[in-house]
Amino acid sequence: MNEFNKWKTRRERLLEILEIDGKIDDLKIIMREMEYPSKKSLILDIAHIAKSLVYKGKKIFVVPSSCGLCEYIFKQKGFKLKIPSKCPKCKGERILWPSIKIGE
């Protein structure tokens, strides 16, 4: 970890990861490593970052969640990031979390 990273906010570190990688495939790992208390706080931080990226001429694209059992793909309205807990089709709980990436 960089010496100056310990002084950055969680949102600043998350934005830095997004800008370096351009894409986050596993939000669960990010949530665990950055010690987010809940899915809701992660979603709020990503929404805030999405608003700030507009001023840089960029935006966040979301690849929606899907069911690991029946492969149902959850509907996504614009940027509204959702992390469901149960599949409406098969009622399974093996949900693959969405991935996000930055684009022009």
C-alpha positions, 0 to 999 in steps of 0.5 A: 500500500502506498504511504499516501493511500492511508490518508485517502477516503474510501471513495478516493481509493475506489475511484483510483482502483476504477481508473487504474483497472478500468473495470471491476469484475468482483465487487464482493472482493472490493467490498471485503478488502476495503471493509465496507459495512454493507452492500448499500454503502458500496452502492452509494459510493459507486453512485457518488463516483458516477456523478463525479465522473460526469465532470471528467466526461466519463461514466460508469457502465454496469454489467447486471447481476445474474443467477448462478443457477438458472442464468437469469439476468437481472434488469438494469435501469441506466446506472441504478446499481442493484445487488439482488439477494434472490432470483425471481425466476428460480428463487435461488440465492447463488447470485453473481454480482454485477461488474462495473467499468468506466467508459467515455 
